Amino acid sequence: MILIGHDQVVADWVAKAIKKQFCPPYTAIGTVDADGRLTGGAVFTNYTGDAVELSIAGGGVVNRAAWRAIAHYVFEQMGCSRLTIHTSAKNKRVRRMAPKFGFVFEGTARNLYGSVNGLCYSLVRDDISSIKQRWRL
């Protein structure tokens, strides 16, 4: 299930998971299990009007429902033309799934998570039409 409207709780959970603090303003979307426990989160930061950055952690964040919610929020509600995601180089799940959902690998951010490198992927509005089948939008 998707959790919206609890930005601070989700951001704190993601910050602890990835060992990275977030400075307001930010918005967050979480995923919860059947027992209502937070299992994953996506935190949106550095909004410029045209672009926003996303940090993700935990389970459930790399499924179709979560990506649909994220894409809808970023491209429809926020009106952005670009979404950038950052994740730990150790996060094999995101590294495997991001390209499957149409994200393009852009590079490595050295020591983004303390001594662990971060990876940067992007998705632009123009990419959405070519990947709708993958996301079932």
N, C-alpha and C positions, 0 to 999 in steps of 0.2 A: 504494500500500500504506500502511496505517496503522502508525505507530510509537508504541508505548506502553512506558513503563518507562525512558525516557531524558529525564526532566524537565529536568535541567540543560542538556543539549545543545540540546534544542528551545527552552527558554526563552532561552538565550543567542542562538540563531539569530533568534528572533522579536524579541528586544530590539534586536539590531543592525539588523534590517530596518525596524523602526518607530521606532527611536531613542528607546526608552523602557526603562528598567531595571525589573526585577521584584524585589521583596523577598519572601523566603520568609515563610510557606509558600506554595507554589504547586504545581500539577500541570500537566503538558503532554502534548499529543498531537501527533505530527508526521505529515507525509506524506512519503513517499520515492518516487523514481522507480525505474524498472527497474534502474538501476545502483546503487541503494542510497543515492543522494544525497538529503539533506534538501531538500525543495522548498517546504515550508510548515509552519506550526505554529499551534497553539491553546494559549494559556496561561490557566489558571484561577487567579484570585486573589480575595482578599477574600471568602472563604467565610464565611457567617454562620449556616449551618444551614438556612436557608430559601432563600437566594439565593447566587449566585456570579457573578463577573464574568469575562468572557472577552475576551482580546485576540488578534487573528488577523492573520496575514500570509502572503504567499506563495501559490504555486499549489497546487491540490489541496485547499485548505481549504474551498472553497465547492462541493463536489460532494455528491451524495446520500450516498455511503458515509461521508464525513467528518461530515456533519450527523447521520446516524444514530448514529455512534459518540459524537459529542458529546452528543446528546440522551439516549442510553442512559446514558452516564456521569453526566450532571447530574441527570436526573429519576429514574432507577432506582437507580444505585449510590450517589449522594450524597444522594438523597431530597429534592432542592431543589424548590421550587415556582416559582422564577424564575431565568431565565438572562438576563444582560445582556451584550451584546457592544459592544466599542469598536473602532473602526477609524479610520484616517486619512481625513480628508475627501477626500484624493487617491486613495483606494482605490476606483476606480470599479467594480471587479468585485464587491466586497462590497456596495457601495451598491446595485447592481443585483440581486444575488442574495438578500440578506437578506429583503426583502419577499416574494420568490418562495417562500422557505422558511418563511413565516409570521411572521417577526420584524416588530415594530411599531417604527417610527422614533419615538424619544422626544425627541431634541434634539441640540444641538451643545454640545460642551465646548470652550470657547475655549482655544486654545494647548495642548491636551492633549499634542501631540507637538512640543514646542518652539514654533516659530512657526506650526505647522500645526494647524488645528482637528481635533478628534476628533468622531466621530458615535456616538450611542448608540442601540442597538436592543434590544428585549427580546422574550422569549418566555416565556410562563407555562405551567405544566403543563396548565391547562384548554384551551390552544390546540392541544395535540398531537392530540386526537381529530379536530379539524376539518381538520388538515393531513396526516393519515396518507397520503392518496393522493399528495400531492406528494412525500413522502419515501419512499414505498413501504415503510412500516414494517409 
